[in-house]
């Protein structure tokens, strides 16, 4: 029988497209010939909406972009606005932001670990990872009352100070997480099935990764040390000693290892920030109605999923004239086609999982 | 005992029992799976309906019974309807041949704990369990949709491939017992004093791996890999038809685990027959021993599922053709030689 190439529609209602993503797959039997992501099912017109809100009103809406790492969006947007308005953030506030942002990275990577393992069929890992994530979310709950859309960072600083009980609680959680990661790694790292499903799968060479504009752990798994926290430090990241974990092959397994190592590095950074927490204010004095003189800035941060950039243009009123977001998931998703070609259909879910996308950020 | 009881009541009772028994085991297995996996994953699992959630599968079945039976316009009506029945019936039918325990003497009458004893019982059971493949491929084809078709294709390739090592290891048991009669195989194990699982560990291991693959269970659950194929061959099914597929899968697991117990672990026999100090174990009825062993293997299914990621299709097929089949062939050769020389 002659095998014919046919299209397979994956999503927008599919258990492992991580939201309302639709993939149009061209397959020959089970070999993938091409992947075309179809977007827009979660489009809420965020960027346009922001033009009708004041600078401060935009912040809680950024939570709804990458809702797995809501706080990183807050940070990216607030840093851009502060740069535009020339607001000096006190040192303590910068440290508090680092603590929160790294905890958010922990939560985001742990959620990714669970989802990705579940896509490959290791069901238990999902629950183990989420138990650890739960611990981190409890910290956020104690910090500001919210767990998912945290809205913990405000223009000029943070929403609250880190008090002593919370600091000791954070330390306790940080001690527990490596133990839980050990459990997961014992299940996966040297598991033959896991390695067969990930090693050499979804490979992308460093040059191609740059062409696609891949950022974040996906890029670092190719062996390129490109981390905004090191290369263009913001929010006092240059005060802390940490490594940028790198992979060599740029395959799913390396992305997995890089993210696990980043979790350990985040724990290191939070520990240092808590040790060196300076005195002072946790937020700068910012006028209630913030009016910014005409200008335009672009600011990038290292979000858990990659480089997150905000372009903010002001026109002298209390509302931004234009806010443009460069979301890492959107750009990383472009590389999916390149990574999937020639792989089997089963691997598409694994590769998609390894990219760590969030539809809230892609469709905006 | 009156002829009426012996010729009518007991056979009818057995027929009812052979349908009820797999159903009860299916309920227990679904409960065991959900509860044990939940506990392994730091969850609670169903614990509300009945004692410790035992009635949850029953509640689920009742719910499915009242669900709408969706029939796609593009589906092949006949095949779509037949396949769940085919899958279910072939699994249930095989239970007729399974000896569940020692025959019970009531006066002059001997009550056997099986419905049919056949000199080729082993072949019949294997044949019946293979018929369920037809149900799967009919179901996947009849739905006239891409995901079920892919699931069905995967399933057929997988089951047919794993049937070979399964058959080869079953042959070793047949050679060792010089019989294909399931009752006779247990009796031989009783006579020789050692269970075939310990006598031929390679056979057991190959059989067990193939059995897990044959029942499409994790880590070989590709035909219904939910993260890839949504639900595999029964994606388009709903209501009671879906419940049939679902229950048949569990019935198949019970069937295969029973086979492992009968072929390799002495069926209803009590352990350690040669140790005098453990003679009191004989007090426990054979059926209970059988159940204990069966539960162990069912538990093993659940344990494996909670631990391993899923195989990819190519490595799954590589595993069987490059490793299991050669291993089973060599194993068969060794067993035959040893049996011939002894």
Contacts between the chains, C-beta under 8 A, distances in Angstrom:
chain1	res1	chain2	res2	distance
A	6	B	146	7.5
A	8	B	146	5.6
A	9	B	146	7.8
A	14	B	230	6.5
A	15	B	226	5.5
A	15	B	227	5.7
A	15	B	230	6.4
A	16	B	227	4.0
A	16	B	228	7.2
A	30	B	150	7.2
A	30	B	313	6.4
A	117	B	309	7.0
A	118	B	227	6.6
A	119	B	227	4.6
A	120	B	227	7.5
A	120	B	309	4.7
A	120	B	310	6.3
A	121	B	218	6.7
A	121	B	219	6.7
A	121	B	221	7.5
A	121	B	225	6.8
A	121	B	227	6.7
A	121	B	308	7.5
A	121	B	309	4.5
A	121	B	310	2.7
A	122	B	308	7.0
A	122	B	309	3.9
A	122	B	310	7.8
A	123	B	37	7.6
A	123	B	41	7.2
A	123	B	218	7.8
A	123	B	305	7.4
A	123	B	306	6.8
A	124	B	37	7.8
A	124	B	40	6.2
A	124	B	41	4.9
A	124	B	306	5.0
A	124	B	307	6.8
A	126	B	41	7.8
A	127	B	41	3.9
A	127	B	42	5.5
A	127	B	43	6.3
A	128	B	41	7.4
A	128	B	42	7.1
A	131	B	42	5.5
A	187	B	307	7.0
A	188	B	309	7.5
A	191	B	308	7.2
A	191	B	309	6.6
A	193	B	219	5.8
A	193	B	308	5.7
A	193	B	309	4.8
A	193	B	310	7.2
A	193	B	311	5.7
A	193	B	315	7.8
A	194	B	309	5.0
A	196	B	311	7.4
A	196	B	312	6.4
A	196	B	315	4.9
A	197	B	309	6.1
A	197	B	310	7.5
A	197	B	311	7.9
A	197	B	312	5.6
A	344	B	312	6.2
A	344	B	313	6.4
A	344	B	314	6.6
A	345	B	150	7.6
A	345	B	228	6.6
A	346	B	222	7.4
A	346	B	225	7.0
A	346	B	228	5.2
A	346	B	310	8.0
A	346	B	312	5.0
A	346	B	313	6.1
A	347	B	312	6.9
A	348	B	228	7.8
A	349	B	227	5.1
A	349	B	228	5.5
